Amino acid sequence: MFMTRMALVMLAVIAFAGGASASDGDVILGTWWTPEKDGKFEMYRSDDNKYHGKILPGDGPERLDENNPDPALQSRSLVGVDFLAGFAYDADKGEWTGGTIYDPDNGRTYDARMWLDKDDRTKLNARGFVGISAFGRTATFTRVDESATQAGE
């Protein structure tokens, strides 16, 4: 009887430890630089366990969403806009999938997937595409070094 209970406890521990949780995807949470390092955004997880990236205020002049196809949104600030939206973490692939990426330079929204660089976990790749991923473009974002920012560098 004791051995049966012990075996069940061990199986439960193994199953729990081996299974991916929503928090496994949390590794991308935090602040990231755009590819040109001319802006920052914050990756966050919403209440429905989807991952989003919202544009943060910068040092330069406020940029408006003037290329948005919706005329009512063309005068809004890009600060606070979720340009990365609706990603779910796929533990089997080690990617965030099912989301979209908004390009404020042309006002278009693309299907997208994201993954961390296998050799440099401070690099987040996002591939936007139409239809299939082969017909797309990848942007690489770099994690903001929070310790340097806090030190005033």
N, C-alpha and C positions, 0 to 999 in steps of 0.2 A: 504494500500500500504506500509506504513512504517513498519507495523508488518510483512508483507511478506518478505521484504528486511531483516529485523532484524532476522527473522527465518532462512533465507538462509545463512546469515553471521554466525549465531550460528552453523548451521549444518556444514559449511565449517571449522570453528574453531575446532569443535569436531572431524571431520574426519581427519583433519591435525594432531591434538594432539594425536589421538588414533593410527594413522598409524605409523608403524616402518619405519625408514629411514635407509639408508646405514650407517649413522654415529652412529646408535645404536650399531653396531658391533664394533665400534672404541674403546670400553672399553678395548679391549685386546692390543691396540697399546702400544708400549714401550719395555722395556728391561726385559728379564726373565732369570732366572737361569735354567740350565739343572737339571734333578732329583738329580744327584750326586753333584751339585753345583761346578762342575769343568769346567764349561764353560757358556757363556752367548749368547743369541741371541736376535735380535730385531724383533718384530712383526711390520709389516707395511702394509698399504693398497696401492695397485697399482692403476693406473689410471682407470682400468676396475672394481674397487670396489671389488677386490679379496684380501684376506689376505694371507700374506706370513711371514715366519720367517727365517731370514738369520743369519748365524753364525758370531759372532763378534770375533775380535782378543782377545787372552787371554794373561796371564802372562807367560805361559810355552812355550815350543818349538812349532813351527808351525807343525800342523798335516796335513798329506797328505791324499787324498782320495784313498788310496791304495787298498781298497776292492771294488772299483767301477768295475762293470762288463765290462765297456768300457775301454780297455787298454790305450786309448788316454787321459782319465781323471784321471788315477791313480796317476799321478805326480802333479796334481793340489792341491793347498791349499784348505782346507775346509773353510777357512775364506771367507765370502761373499756368500757361497753356500746357496740357499734357501732349507733347509731341510724340511720345512713346506711350502706347495705351493698350491695355487688355491682354497682357502676356500671362500665360500660365507656365509654371515650371514643369518640364518633362524630365523626370529623374532618369529614365531609361536612356535618353539622348544627352542628358546634361545640358539642355538648352531651354530657353524660354520661347514658347511658340504661341501661335494663334493671335498675335497682336498686330498692331499697325504702327507705322511711323509717318508722321506728318512733316513734309518739307516746306517750311515757310518761304523758301526762295522761289518756289513755283506754285504753292498753294495746293499741292496734291498730297493725297494720303495713299500709302502703299501697304500691302500685307507685309509682315515682317517676322523675323525670328532673330534671336540673340543668343550669344554664347561667349563665355570667357576664353581668352587665349590660353591654350594648354601650357605654354611655356612662361607666360607672363600674366598672372591673374589680376594685374592692375589694368589690363586691356579688355574692354568689352566691345565685341563686334556685333553690329546690327546690320542685317541684310534686308533691305527693302526690295520688293519685287511686285510684278504684275503677273498673276497666274501661277507661274512656277518659279522657284528660287533661282533657276539657271539664268533667267532673264531679269537680273537685278543688279544692285550695287551695294557694296559693303562699306559702312563707315565704322571707324575704330575710335572709341572713346577711351580716355585715360582717367583713372581714378584720381581725384584730388587728394593730395597728401595733406591730410587734416593736421598732422603734427607740425608741418611747415607753416600752414595757415595760422595755427594757434600761436606759433612762435613769432609771428609778425613778418615772416619772409614772403 
